[in-house]
């Protein structure tokens, strides 16, 4: 009997939906912690009289922490378990995101962003792995895209907090409301460890106690220890390099545009108040992107879906770069948001299906680390083109990267629709 077969029989629909809800809250929290910067950054720049390049350092500092967190998250979750690792990273993220609201100097601000980023960056790949291991093959793609869809809710939450509090009371209040991370943290205490993790670690008695399923004489192949060497072995190295390229591209494009979206809109002649609202609308537009991805991933498969959304992102980004009239700018920004976040959802769903259980945490963690490195350099990339007043050139570079990556992964990565992943 395969691991997927055991999971299918032992995990109820209710347990899956509960874990989807809780991991989605954690995911939304990370989104709020990252997407706080497009709103807070302009106010921080004004209050402390910072240059655009230094302001880019404020955004990138969070990605330094996220890179470090993502780099070790997979290894920790493979060694100690998905649940305890999720709790650890969420605790760090919540405490130091809240503390960021009390920063009094750029140095304090950067220090708190690095540490909170460590928690945020480590949390994403662990939650993705955690949920994956509760899912059977028939619903895995849809559930993982729905998990990623919660990013939109976190972004929208932060936009609302800023529009109600931060915009009038100061950027500090945006961060103070990050204390909401206590909610998913408490809920995580009451959910079980990953069933697949327990089985590959040969903790059958704990599995039986938690899931009320008697394995009887069922045995599984002994799993080898997970390390970076495994996912770069002869069998997986091409797959890993292409996956890393996909994650790099997604992060570079998303953060290259979204972190500086208000600056890009200013560059196009959109005033401060309208830029806030345009950003808010872009966050809302993420939702249909995820829903479309959730539909396509099971309808036409992973490879075709990724290709469609990557090319869509590239073409719509080019149109956004050359748009100038307010109505067209808004329309194209919404379309970019739909395609980009749809592609993000597919990337998070596709990646864990490309590796077996014992390597999955490491694969997700290293992929997320690549994402954070890309996210670190993206704000500097956009700041450079904004300073030169040629932002359209920078966006076109991002668009080309999306199109090339989409074709490469379509050609060389395998289809995993309805394929069991043990």
C-alpha positions in Angstrom: 0.0 0.0 0.0 1.3 3.5 -0.9 1.5 6.4 1.5 -1.0 8.3 -0.6 -3.5 5.4 -0.2 -3.1 5.4 3.5 -3.5 9.2 3.7 -6.7 8.9 1.5 -8.2 6.4 3.9 -7.1 7.8 7.2 -7.6 11.5 6.9 -11.2 12.8 6.9 -12.4 15.6 4.7 -13.1 17.7 7.9 -9.4 17.4 9.0 -8.2 18.5 5.6 -10.5 21.5 5.5 -9.5 22.5 9.1 -5.8 22.4 8.3 -6.4 24.3 5.0 -8.1 27.0 7.1 -5.4 27.2 9.7 -2.5 27.1 7.3 -4.3 29.7 5.2 -4.4 32.0 8.2 -0.7 31.6 8.6 -0.1 32.2 4.9 -2.3 35.3 4.9 -0.2 36.5 7.9 3.0 36.2 5.9 1.4 38.1 3.0 0.4 40.9 5.4 4.0 41.0 6.8 5.5 41.3 3.3 2.9 43.5 1.6 3.0 46.0 4.4 6.0 47.7 2.8 4.3 49.3 -0.3 2.1 51.2 2.2 4.6 51.9 5.0 7.7 52.6 2.9 6.7 56.0 1.4 5.7 57.3 4.9 9.0 56.0 6.4 10.9 57.7 3.6 9.2 61.0 4.3 9.5 60.8 8.2 13.2 59.9 8.2 14.1 61.8 5.0 15.5 58.7 3.3 16.7 58.3 -0.3 15.0 55.9 -2.7 18.0 53.6 -2.6 18.0 53.5 1.2 14.3 52.9 1.2 14.9 49.9 -1.0 17.2 48.6 1.8 14.2 48.8 4.2 12.3 46.5 1.9 15.2 44.2 1.1 16.1 43.8 4.8 13.0 41.7 5.3 14.1 39.5 2.4 17.5 38.9 4.0 15.7 37.4 7.0 13.3 35.5 4.8 16.2 34.0 2.8 17.8 32.8 6.0 14.5 31.5 7.4 13.6 29.7 4.2 17.1 28.2 3.9 16.9 26.3 7.1 13.1 25.8 7.4 13.0 22.7 5.2 15.8 21.0 7.1 14.3 21.8 10.5 10.8 20.6 9.4 12.3 17.3 8.0 14.2 16.8 11.3 11.7 18.0 14.0 8.3 17.9 12.2 6.1 20.2 10.3 3.9 21.4 13.3 6.6 22.4 15.8 8.6 24.1 13.0 5.5 26.1 11.9 4.9 27.2 15.5 8.5 28.3 15.9 8.6 30.5 12.8 5.2 32.0 13.4 6.1 33.0 16.9 9.3 34.8 15.7 7.4 36.5 12.9 4.6 37.7 15.2 6.8 39.1 18.0 9.2 41.0 15.8 6.6 42.3 13.3 4.7 43.8 16.2 8.0 45.2 17.6 8.6 46.9 14.2 5.8 49.3 15.1 8.0 50.7 17.8 11.1 51.3 15.8 12.5 54.8 16.3 15.5 54.8 13.8 16.2 53.2 10.4 18.6 50.8 12.2 15.9 49.6 14.6 13.5 49.2 11.7 16.0 47.1 9.6 16.9 45.0 12.6 13.3 44.1 13.4 12.5 43.5 9.7 15.4 41.1 9.4 14.3 39.0 12.4 10.6 39.1 11.6 11.6 38.2 8.0 13.4 35.2 9.3 10.1 34.0 10.8 8.0 34.9 7.8 10.4 33.3 5.3 10.6 30.0 7.3 6.9 29.8 7.7 5.9 29.6 4.1 7.6 26.5 2.9 6.8 24.6 6.1 3.1 25.4 5.8 3.1 24.3 2.2 4.7 21.0 3.1 2.4 20.6 6.1 -0.8 20.9 4.1 0.5 18.8 1.2 1.0 15.8 3.4 -2.7 15.7 4.5 -3.9 15.6 0.9 -4.7 12.8 -1.4 -3.8 13.0 -5.1 -7.3 14.0 -6.3 -7.5 17.3 -4.5 -3.9 18.2 -3.9 -3.5 20.8 -6.6 -6.7 22.6 -5.9 -6.1 22.7 -2.1 -2.5 24.1 -2.5 -3.7 26.8 -4.9 -6.4 27.7 -2.4 -3.7 27.9 0.3 -1.7 30.3 -1.9 -5.0 32.2 -2.5 -5.0 33.3 1.1 -2.0 35.5 0.2 -4.6 37.9 -1.3 -6.6 38.0 1.9 -3.5 38.9 3.9 -2.6 41.6 1.4 -6.2 43.0 1.5 -6.1 42.9 5.3 -3.0 45.0 5.4 -4.4 47.4 2.8 -7.6 47.9 4.9 -5.5 48.4 8.1 -3.4 51.1 6.3 -6.4 52.9 4.8 -8.2 53.0 8.2 -5.3 53.5 10.6 -1.8 53.7 9.1 -2.6 56.5 6.6 -3.9 58.8 9.3 -2.1 57.7 12.5 1.3 56.7 11.1 3.0 53.7 9.6 3.7 52.4 13.1 0.1 51.3 13.4 0.4 49.1 10.3 3.0 47.0 12.1 1.2 47.0 15.5 -1.8 45.3 13.8 0.6 42.5 12.8 -0.1 41.2 16.4 -3.0 39.3 14.8 -0.5 36.5 14.2 -1.4 35.2 17.6 -4.7 33.8 16.1 -3.1 31.2 13.8 -0.4 30.6 16.4 -3.0 29.5 18.9 -4.8 27.3 16.4 -1.7 25.5 15.4 -1.4 24.2 18.9 -4.5 22.1 18.4 -3.8 20.3 15.0 -1.9 17.1 14.6 1.5 16.5 13.1 1.7 15.6 9.4 0.6 12.0 8.9 3.1 11.4 6.1 5.9 12.8 8.3 4.9 10.4 11.1 4.9 7.4 8.8 8.3 8.1 7.1 9.8 8.6 10.6 8.3 5.2 11.6 6.1 6.7 14.3 3.3 4.3 13.7 1.9 4.3 17.2 1.6 8.1 17.3 0.0 8.0 13.8 -2.5 5.4 15.1 -3.3 7.5 18.2 -3.8 10.7 16.2 -5.7 9.4 13.2 -7.4 6.3 14.6 -6.1 4.1 11.8 -4.6 0.7 12.3 -1.7 0.1 9.9 -1.6 -3.6 10.9 1.2 -5.2 8.9 1.6 -2.4 6.5 5.3 -1.4 6.1 6.9 1.4 4.1 10.3 1.6 2.4 12.9 3.0 4.8 13.5 6.6 4.0 17.0 8.1 3.7 17.9 11.4 5.4 17.1 14.5 3.5 19.8 17.0 2.5 20.6 19.5 -0.3 22.6 16.7 -1.9 19.4 14.7 -2.5 17.6 17.3 -4.5 20.8 18.0 -6.5 21.4 14.3 -7.2 21.5 12.9 -10.8 17.8 12.1 -10.7 16.6 15.5 -9.5 19.2 18.2 -10.3 17.7 19.3 -13.6 14.3 19.5 -12.0 15.6 21.4 -9.1 17.4 24.0 -11.2 14.3 24.6 -13.2 12.2 24.9 -10.1 14.6 27.3 -8.6 14.4 29.4 -11.8 10.6 29.4 -11.6 10.7 30.6 -8.0 13.4 33.2 -8.8 11.4 34.6 -11.7 8.1 34.7 -9.7 9.7 36.6 -6.8 11.7 38.9 -9.0 8.6 39.9 -11.0 6.2 40.1 -8.1 8.3 42.1 -5.7 10.0 44.1 -8.4 6.6 45.5 -9.3 4.5 45.3 -6.1 7.0 46.6 -3.6 7.5 49.7 -5.7 4.0 49.8 -7.1 3.2 53.2 -5.6 6.5 54.6 -7.0 5.7 53.2 -10.4 2.2 54.7 -10.3 3.7 58.1 -9.3 6.0 57.8 -12.3 2.9 57.4 -14.5 1.3 60.5 -13.0 -1.0 58.9 -10.5 -1.4 61.0 -7.4 -0.8 59.8 -3.8 -4.4 59.1 -2.9 -5.2 57.3 -6.1 -2.0 55.3 -5.8 -3.2 53.9 -2.5 -6.6 52.9 -4.0 -4.9 51.4 -7.1 -2.7 49.3 -4.9 -5.8 48.2 -2.9 -7.6 47.2 -6.1 -4.5 45.3 -7.3 -4.6 43.3 -4.1 -8.3 42.4 -4.6 -7.5 41.4 -8.2 -5.2 38.7 -6.8 -8.3 36.6 -5.8 -9.6 35.9 -9.3 -6.1 35.0 -10.3 -5.9 32.3 -7.6 -9.4 31.0 -8.4 -8.6 30.7 -12.1 -5.4 28.8 -11.2 -7.3 26.5 -9.0 -9.6 25.7 -11.9 -7.0 25.3 -14.5 -4.6 23.2 -12.5 -7.0 20.3 -12.3 -8.6 20.9 -15.7 -5.6 21.1 -18.0 -2.7 20.0 -15.7 0.3 21.7 -14.1 2.6 22.3 -17.1 0.0 23.9 -19.4 -1.4 26.1 -16.5 2.1 27.3 -15.6 2.8 28.2 -19.2 -0.5 30.0 -19.6 -0.1 32.2 -16.5 3.6 32.9 -17.1 3.1 34.1 -20.6 0.0 36.0 -19.5 2.1 37.8 -16.8 4.7 38.7 -19.4 2.4 40.1 -22.0 0.2 42.0 -19.5 3.4 43.5 -17.9 4.5 44.8 -21.2 1.1 46.4 -21.7 1.2 47.9 -18.2 4.7 49.3 -18.9 3.5 51.3 -21.9 0.2 52.4 -20.5 -0.2 56.0 -19.6 -3.9 57.0 -19.3 -5.3 56.5 -15.8 -8.0 54.1 -16.8 -5.7 51.9 -18.9 -3.0 52.0 -16.1 -5.6 50.7 -13.6 -7.0 48.0 -16.0 -3.5 46.7 -16.9 -2.4 46.7 -13.3 -5.4 44.5 -12.4 -4.6 42.1 -15.3 -1.0 41.9 -14.2 -2.1 41.1 -10.7 -4.5 38.3 -11.9 -1.8 36.6 -14.0 1.1 37.0 -11.5 -0.8 35.7 -8.5 -2.3 32.8 -10.5 1.2 31.8 -11.5 2.3 32.1 -7.8 -0.5 29.7 -6.8 0.5 27.2 -9.4 4.2 27.4 -8.4 3.4 26.6 -4.8 1.1 23.7 -5.8 3.4 22.2 -8.4 6.7 22.2 -6.5 5.9 19.8 -3.7 4.5 17.3 -6.2 7.9 17.1 -7.9 9.6 15.5 -4.9 9.0 12.5 -2.6 8.0 13.1 1.0 11.5 12.7 2.5 12.9 15.5 0.3 9.8 17.7 0.2 10.6 20.0 3.1 14.2 20.6 1.8 12.9 21.2 -1.7 10.3 23.7 -0.6 12.8 25.4 1.8 15.6 25.8 -0.7 13.1 27.0 -3.4 11.8 29.5 -0.9 15.3 30.6 -0.1 15.9 31.3 -3.8 12.7 33.3 -3.8 13.9 35.5 -0.9 17.3 36.1 -2.6 15.4 37.2 -5.7 13.0 39.3 -3.5 16.1 41.0 -1.9 17.5 42.2 -5.2 14.2 43.1 -6.9 13.6 46.4 -5.0 17.0 47.6 -6.0 16.4 46.6 -9.6 13.2 48.7 -9.7 14.7 51.6 -7.8 17.4 51.8 -10.4 15.0 52.2 -13.2 12.8 54.6 -11.3 15.8 56.8 -10.6 16.7 56.8 -14.3 13.0 57.5 -15.1 12.8 54.5 -17.5 10.7 52.2 -15.5 9.1 50.8 -18.6 12.5 49.2 -19.5 12.7 47.5 -16.1 9.2 46.1 -16.4 9.9 44.7 -19.9 13.0 42.9 -18.6 10.8 41.3 -16.0 8.2 40.3 -18.7 10.8 38.6 -20.9 12.1 36.6 -17.9 8.6 35.3 -17.2 8.0 34.2 -20.8 11.4 32.4 -21.1 10.9 30.7 -17.7 7.4 29.6 -18.6 8.6 27.9 -21.8 11.6 26.2 -20.2 9.5 24.6 -17.5 6.7 23.6 -19.9 9.3 21.8 -22.0 11.4 20.1 -19.4 9.4 19.6 -16.2 7.1 16.5 -15.9 3.3 16.6 -15.5 2.2 15.6 -12.0 -1.6 15.8 -12.4 -3.1 12.6 -10.8 0.3 11.3 -10.0 0.9 9.8 -6.5 3.7 11.5 -4.6 5.1 9.4 -1.8 
